[in-house]
């Protein structure tokens, strides 16, 4: 039982890594109520877990080898996604549409989660392979870890969406300033991830 709790906690802690928080903060910055933001967090977590589980099936179930360089390219891809997210959010701030359908942005959160699952998935799966006795046990670990990350992103989305809700923050200028700051952080951090993993410096 303690092992399950520890696995869930590891997933929750993983959800609070810098690149995850920047992406989710950027995603929820256009939301006007907490319920929609928390839904985005759940969709992100599901997408993230789906990717890690798929890679786990390949590497644990089918013994498929994925090299370190491939995972570095995955990480760089996540960096590119963060840059795009930041730029897109700034664009939407200055050129807003009248209506944005909730299911569209939830799909976007799911897609971001899918891509984010590529980052760090290799290290997690290698750890699972080294510690778990059977393939089934390894895949169960990944699923339980995923549940923790889903809850973590649900919580993160809730916390980060609070400053953007109209009921709590009346000033549109202050809201816009928060969006710009979070978007710049997203772009800068994404650039850092790309440079580090592609060895550009």
SETOR-184121 format. One record per atom (N, C-alpha, C): y negated, z, x; residue in three letters. Coordinates in steps of 0.1 Angstrom, whole numbers, padded with zeros to 4 digits, always signed. Layout:
YZXAla
...
***
This chain:
+0012+0000+0008Unk
+0000+0000+0000Unk
-0013+0000+0009Unk
-0012+0008+0019Unk
-0024+0009+0028Unk
-0026-0005+0035Unk
-0015-0011+0038Unk
-0016-0025+0045Unk
-0023-0035+0036Unk
-0020-0034+0023Unk
-0026-0043+0013Unk
-0041-0040+0012Unk
-0044-0027+0011Unk
-0059-0023+0011Unk
-0066-0028+0023Unk
-0060-0026+0035Unk
-0066-0030+0047Unk
-0069-0045+0048Unk
-0059-0053+0042Unk
-0060-0068+0042Unk
-0072-0072+0033Unk
-0073-0065+0021Unk
-0084-0068+0012Unk
-0097-0065+0018Unk
-0097-0053+0025Unk
-0110-0049+0032Unk
-0114-0059+0043Unk
-0104-0065+0050Unk
-0106-0075+0060Unk
-0113-0087+0054Unk
-0107-0091+0042Unk
-0113-0103+0035Unk
-0127-0100+0031Unk
-0129-0088+0025Unk
-0143-0085+0021Unk
-0153-0085+0033Unk
-0148-0079+0044Unk
-0157-0079+0056Unk
-0160-0093+0061Unk
-0150-0101+0060Unk
-0151-0115+0064Unk
-0162-0123+0056Unk
-0162-0119+0043Unk
-0172-0126+0035Unk
-0187-0123+0039Unk
-0189-0112+0046Unk
-0202-0108+0050Unk
-0206-0113+0064Unk
-0199-0123+0069Unk
-0203-0129+0081Unk
-0216-0137+0079Unk
-0224-0139+0090Unk
-0237-0144+0089Unk
-0238-0158+0082Unk
-0228-0167+0086Unk
-0229-0181+0080Unk
-0226-0181+0066Unk
-0217-0172+0061Unk
-0213-0170+0047Unk
-0225-0165+0039Unk
-0232-0155+0044Unk
-0243-0149+0037Unk
-0255-0159+0036Unk
-0257-0166+0047Unk
-0268-0176+0046Unk
-0265-0187+0036Unk
-0253-0192+0035Unk
-0249-0202+0026Unk
-0251-0197+0011Unk
-0245-0185+0009Unk
-0246-0180-0005Unk
-0260-0176-0009Unk
-0268-0171+0000Unk
-0282-0168-0003Unk
-0289-0181-0007Unk
-0286-0192+0001Unk
-0293-0204-0003Unk
-0288-0210-0016Unk
-0276-0208-0019Unk
-0270-0212-0032Unk
-0276-0205-0044Unk
-0277-0192-0043Unk
-0282-0184-0054Unk
-0297-0183-0055Unk
-0304-0189-0046Unk
-0319-0187-0046Unk
-0326-0194-0057Unk
-0318-0204-0064Unk
-0324-0211-0075Unk
-0320-0204-0088Unk
-0312-0194-0088Unk
-0307-0188-0100Unk
-0318-0178-0106Unk
-0318-0177-0119Unk
-0328-0169-0126Unk
-0321-0157-0132Unk
-0308-0156-0132Unk
-0301-0144-0137Unk
-0289-0140-0128Unk
-0285-0128-0128Unk
-0275-0123-0119Unk
-0261-0128-0123Unk
-0259-0130-0136Unk
-0246-0135-0140Unk
-0242-0149-0134Unk
-0252-0158-0134Unk
-0249-0171-0128Unk
-0247-0170-0113Unk
-0254-0161-0107Unk
-0253-0160-0092Unk
-0239-0154-0089Unk
-0235-0144-0096Unk
-0221-0138-0093Unk
-0210-0148-0096Unk
-0212-0157-0106Unk
-0203-0168-0108Unk
-0202-0177-0096Unk
-0213-0180-0090Unk
-0214-0189-0078Unk
-0206-0182-0067Unk
-0208-0169-0065Unk
-0200-0162-0055Unk
-0185-0162-0057Unk
-0181-0161-0069Unk
-0166-0162-0072Unk
-0161-0176-0069Unk
-0169-0186-0073Unk
-0164-0200-0070Unk
-0164-0203-0055Unk
-0174-0198-0048Unk
-0174-0199-0033Unk
-0161-0193-0028Unk
-0158-0181-0032Unk
-0146-0173-0027Unk
-0133-0181-0030Unk
-0132-0186-0042Unk
-0120-0194-0045Unk
-0119-0206-0036Unk
-0130-0213-0034Unk
-0129-0225-0026Unk
-0125-0221-0011Unk
-0131-0211-0006Unk
-0128-0206+0007Unk
-0114-0202+0009Unk
-0108-0195-0001Unk
-0094-0191-0001Unk
-0085-0203-0002Unk
-0088-0213-0010Unk
-0080-0225-0012Unk
-0078-0232+0001Unk
-0089-0234+0009Unk
-0088-0241+0022Unk
-0080-0233+0032Unk
-0082-0220+0033Unk
-0074-0212+0043Unk
-0059-0212+0039Unk
-0057-0211+0026Unk
-0043-0211+0021Unk
-0036-0225+0024Unk
-0043-0236+0022Unk
-0038-0249+0025Unk
-0035-0250+0040Unk
-0044-0246+0049Unk
-0042-0247+0063Unk
-0030-0237+0067Unk
-0029-0226+0060Unk
-0018-0217+0062Unk
-0004-0223+0059Unk
-0004-0231+0048Unk
+0008-0238+0044Unk
+0012-0248+0055Unk
+0002-0255+0060Unk
+0005-0265+0070Unk
+0010-0259+0083Unk
+0004-0248+0087Unk
+0007-0242+0100Unk
+0019-0233+0100Unk
+0020-0225+0089Unk
+0030-0215+0088Unk
+0043-0221+0081Unk
+0041-0228+0070Unk
+0052-0234+0062Unk
+0058-0246+0069Unk
+0050-0255+0073Unk
+0054-0268+0079Unk
+0053-0269+0094Unk
+0049-0258+0101Unk
+0048-0257+0115Unk
+0039-0268+0121Unk
+0029-0272+0113Unk
+0020-0282+0118Unk
+0010-0276+0128Unk
+0009-0283+0139Unk
+0000-0278+0150Unk
-0014-0284+0149Unk
-0024-0275+0148Unk
-0038-0280+0148Unk
-0045-0274+0160Unk
-0050-0283+0169Unk
-0055-0279+0182Unk
-0069-0272+0181Unk
-0072-0265+0191Unk
-0085-0257+0192Unk
-0097-0266+0190Unk
-0096-0278+0196Unk
-0107-0287+0195Unk
-0110-0292+0180Unk
-0099-0293+0173Unk
-0101-0297+0159Unk
-0108-0286+0151Unk
-0104-0273+0154Unk
-0111-0262+0147Unk
-0126-0261+0151Unk
-0129-0265+0164Unk
-0143-0265+0168Unk
-0151-0275+0161Unk
-0144-0287+0158Unk
-0151-0297+0150Unk
-0153-0292+0136Unk
-0143-0285+0131Unk
-0144-0279+0117Unk
-0157-0270+0117Unk
-0158-0261+0127Unk
-0169-0252+0128Unk
-0182-0259+0128Unk
-0183-0270+0136Unk
-0195-0278+0137Unk
-0198-0284+0124Unk
-0188-0289+0116Unk
-0190-0294+0103Unk
-0196-0284+0094Unk
-0192-0271+0095Unk
-0198-0261+0087Unk
-0213-0259+0091Unk
-0216-0260+0104Unk
-0230-0260+0108Unk
-0238-0271+0102Unk
-0233-0283+0101Unk
-0239-0294+0095Unk
-0242-0291+0080Unk
-0232-0285+0074Unk
-0233-0282+0060Unk
-0244-0272+0057Unk
-0246-0262+0066Unk
-0256-0252+0065Unk
-0270-0259+0066Unk
-0271-0268+0076Unk
-0284-0275+0077Unk
-0287-0283+0065Unk
-0277-0290+0059Unk
-0279-0298+0047Unk
-0283-0289+0035Unk
-0276-0277+0034Unk
-0280-0268+0024Unk
-0294-0263+0024Unk
-0298-0260+0037Unk
-0312-0255+0038Unk
-0322-0266+0035Unk
-0320-0278+0040Unk
-0329-0289+0037Unk
-0330-0292+0022Unk
-0318-0292+0016Unk
-0317-0295+0001Unk
-0324-0285-0007Unk
-0323-0272-0003Unk
-0330-0261-0011Unk
-0345-0262-0010Unk
-0350-0266+0002Unk
-0364-0268+0004Unk
-0369-0280-0005Unk
-0361-0291-0005Unk
-0364-0302-0013Unk
-0365-0299-0028Unk
-0355-0291-0032Unk
-0355-0287-0046Unk
-0366-0278-0050Unk
-0371-0270-0040Unk
-0382-0261-0043Unk
-0395-0269-0046Unk
-0397-0280-0038Unk
-0409-0288-0040Unk
-0408-0299-0050Unk
-0395-0303-0053Unk
-0393-0313-0063Unk
-0382-0309-0073Unk
-0386-0299-0081Unk
-0376-0293-0090Unk
-0373-0302-0102Unk
-0361-0301-0108Unk
-0358-0308-0120Unk
-0360-0298-0132Unk
-0361-0303-0144Unk
-0364-0294-0155Unk
-0351-0286-0158Unk
-0339-0292-0157Unk
-0327-0285-0161Unk
-0317-0288-0150Unk
-0310-0277-0146Unk
-0298-0278-0137Unk
-0286-0272-0144Unk
-0276-0280-0146Unk
-0264-0275-0154Unk
-0257-0265-0145Unk
-0253-0254-0151Unk
-0246-0243-0144Unk
-0233-0248-0138Unk
-0225-0257-0145Unk
-0212-0261-0140Unk
-0214-0270-0128Unk
-0225-0277-0126Unk
-0228-0285-0115Unk
-0230-0276-0102Unk
-0238-0266-0104Unk
-0240-0257-0092Unk
-0228-0248-0089Unk
-0220-0245-0099Unk
-0207-0238-0096Unk
-0198-0247-0088Unk
-0198-0260-0092Unk
-0189-0269-0084Unk
-0194-0270-0070Unk
-0208-0270-0068Unk
-0214-0270-0055Unk
-0209-0258-0047Unk
-0209-0246-0053Unk
-0205-0234-0047Unk
-0190-0234-0043Unk
-0182-0240-0051Unk
-0168-0242-0048Unk
-0166-0251-0036Unk
-0174-0262-0036Unk
-0174-0272-0025Unk
-0178-0265-0012Unk
-0188-0257-0012Unk
-0193-0250+0000Unk
-0182-0241+0005Unk
-0176-0234-0005Unk
-0165-0225-0001Unk
-0153-0233+0006Unk
-0150-0244+0000Unk
-0139-0253+0006Unk
-0142-0256+0021Unk
-0154-0260+0023Unk
-0158-0264+0037Unk
-0159-0252+0046Unk
-0164-0241+0040Unk
-0165-0228+0048Unk
-0152-0223+0052Unk
-0142-0226+0044Unk
-0128-0221+0047Unk
-0123-0227+0060Unk
-0128-0238+0064Unk
-0124-0245+0077Unk
-0128-0236+0089Unk
-0140-0230+0088Unk
-0145-0222+0099Unk
-0138-0209+0100Unk
-0131-0207+0111Unk
-0124-0194+0114Unk
-0110-0194+0108Unk
-0106-0204+0100Unk
-0093-0204+0094Unk
-0082-0205+0105Unk
-0085-0212+0116Unk
-0075-0213+0127Unk
-0071-0200+0133Unk
-0082-0192+0136Unk
-0080-0179+0142Unk
-0072-0170+0133Unk
-0075-0170+0120Unk
-0068-0162+0110Unk
-0054-0165+0109Unk
-0051-0178+0108Unk
-0037-0183+0106Unk
-0029-0180+0119Unk
-0035-0182+0131Unk
-0028-0178+0143Unk
-0025-0163+0144Unk
-0034-0155+0139Unk
-0032-0141+0138Unk
-0020-0137+0129Unk
-0020-0144+0118Unk
-0009-0142+0108Unk
+0004-0146+0114Unk
+0005-0157+0120Unk
+0017-0162+0126Unk
+0022-0152+0137Unk
+0013-0146+0144Unk
+0017-0136+0155Unk
+0022-0123+0149Unk
+0018-0119+0137Unk
+0020-0106+0132Unk
+0030-0105+0121Unk
+0031-0116+0113Unk
+0040-0115+0101Unk
+0054-0120+0104Unk
+0064-0114+0098Unk
+0078-0116+0101Unk
+0083-0129+0095Unk
+0078-0132+0083Unk
+0083-0144+0076Unk
+0072-0153+0071Unk
+0074-0166+0069Unk
+0063-0175+0064Unk
+0058-0170+0051Unk
+0067-0165+0042Unk
+0062-0160+0029Unk
+0053-0148+0030Unk
+0056-0139+0039Unk
+0048-0127+0042Unk
+0034-0132+0047Unk
+0034-0142+0056Unk
+0022-0147+0061Unk
+0013-0153+0051Unk
+0019-0161+0042Unk
+0011-0167+0031Unk
+0006-0157+0021Unk
+0014-0146+0018Unk
+0009-0136+0010Unk
-0002-0128+0016Unk
-0002-0126+0029Unk
-0013-0120+0036Unk
-0026-0128+0034Unk
-0025-0141+0035Unk
-0037-0150+0034Unk
-0042-0149+0019Unk
-0033-0149+0009Unk
-0038-0148-0005Unk
-0045-0134-0007Unk
-0039-0123-0002Unk
-0045-0110-0004Unk
-0059-0110+0003Unk
-0059-0115+0015Unk
-0072-0116+0023Unk
-0082-0124+0015Unk
-0077-0135+0009Unk
-0086-0143+0000Unk
-0092-0136-0011Unk
-0084-0127-0018Unk
-0089-0119-0029Unk
-0100-0110-0024Unk
-0099-0104-0012Unk
-0109-0096-0006Unk
-0122-0104-0004Unk
-0120-0116+0001Unk
-0132-0125+0004Unk
-0139-0129-0009Unk
-0131-0131-0020Unk
-0137-0135-0033Unk
-0145-0123-0038Unk
-0140-0111-0037Unk
-0148-0100-0042Unk
-0160-0098-0033Unk
-0158-0100-0020Unk
-0170-0099-0011Unk
-0181-0108-0014Unk
-0178-0121-0017Unk
-0188-0131-0020Unk
-0194-0128-0034Unk
-0186-0123-0043Unk
-0191-0119-0056Unk
-0202-0108-0054Unk
-0199-0099-0046Unk
-0208-0088-0043Unk
-0221-0093-0036Unk
-0218-0102-0026Unk
-0230-0107-0018Unk
-0239-0115-0027Unk
-0233-0124-0035Unk
-0241-0132-0044Unk
-0249-0123-0054Unk
-0244-0112-0058Unk
-0251-0103-0067Unk
-0263-0097-0059Unk
-0260-0092-0047Unk
-0271-0086-0040Unk
-0282-0095-0036Unk
-0278-0107-0031Unk
-0288-0117-0027Unk
-0296-0123-0038Unk
-0291-0123-0050Unk
-0298-0130-0061Unk
-0308-0121-0067Unk
-0308-0108-0064Unk
-0317-0098-0070Unk
-0332-0102-0068Unk
-0335-0105-0055Unk
-0350-0109-0053Unk
-0355-0121-0060Unk
-0345-0130-0065Unk
-0349-0142-0071Unk
-0350-0142-0086Unk
-0346-0131-0092Unk
-0346-0130-0107Unk
-0360-0128-0112Unk
-0363-0135-0122Unk
-0377-0135-0128Unk
-0381-0121-0133Unk
-0371-0114-0138Unk
-0374-0100-0143Unk
-0378-0090-0132Unk
-0374-0093-0120Unk
-0377-0084-0109Unk
-0388-0089-0100Unk
-0390-0102-0099Unk
-0400-0107-0091Unk
-0408-0117-0098Unk
-0420-0113-0102Unk
-0429-0121-0111Unk
-0437-0131-0103Unk
-0439-0129-0090Unk
-0448-0138-0082Unk
-0440-0151-0078Unk
-0444-0162-0083Unk
-0437-0175-0079Unk
-0439-0178-0064Unk
-0451-0174-0059Unk
-0454-0176-0045Unk
-0445-0168-0036Unk
-0442-0156-0040Unk
-0433-0147-0032Unk
-0419-0153-0032Unk
-0415-0157-0044Unk
-0402-0163-0046Unk
-0400-0175-0037Unk
-0411-0184-0037Unk
-0410-0196-0029Unk
-0410-0193-0014Unk
-0417-0182-0010Unk
-0417-0178+0004Unk
-0403-0173+0008Unk
-0396-0166-0001Unk
-0382-0161+0002Unk
-0373-0173+0003Unk
-0375-0183-0005Unk
-0366-0195-0005Unk
-0368-0202+0009Unk
-0381-0204+0012Unk
-0384-0211+0025Unk
-0378-0204+0037Unk
-0380-0191+0037Unk
-0375-0183+0048Unk
-0360-0184+0049Unk
-0353-0182+0038Unk
-0338-0183+0038Unk
-0333-0197+0042Unk
-0340-0207+0037Unk
-0337-0221+0041Unk
-0338-0223+0056Unk
-0349-0219+0061Unk
-0352-0220+0076Unk
-0341-0213+0084Unk
-0337-0201+0080Unk
-0327-0194+0087Unk
-0313-0201+0086Unk
-0311-0207+0074Unk
-0298-0215+0072Unk
-0298-0227+0081Unk
-0309-0234+0082Unk
-0310-0246+0091Unk
-0309-0242+0105Unk
-0316-0232+0110Unk
-0316-0228+0124Unk
-0302-0223+0128Unk
-0296-0215+0119Unk
-0282-0210+0122Unk
-0272-0221+0122Unk
-0273-0231+0113Unk
-0265-0242+0113Unk
-0266-0250+0125Unk
-0278-0252+0130Unk
-0280-0260+0143Unk
-0273-0252+0154Unk
-0274-0239+0155Unk
-0268-0231+0165Unk
-0253-0233+0165Unk
-0247-0233+0153Unk
-0232-0235+0152Unk
-0228-0248+0157Unk
-0236-0259+0153Unk
-0233-0272+0158Unk
-0233-0273+0173Unk
-0244-0268+0179Unk
-0246-0269+0193Unk
-0235-0262+0201Unk
-0232-0250+0196Unk
-0222-0241+0203Unk
-0208-0248+0203Unk
-0204-0254+0191Unk
-0190-0259+0190Unk
-0189-0273+0195Unk
-0199-0281+0196Unk
-0198-0294+0202Unk
-0202-0294+0217Unk
-0206-0282+0222Unk
-0209-0281+0236Unk
-0221-0290+0240Unk
-0232-0290+0232Unk
-0243-0299+0234Unk
-0253-0293+0244Unk
-0251-0280+0248Unk
-0259-0274+0258Unk
-0251-0269+0270Unk
***
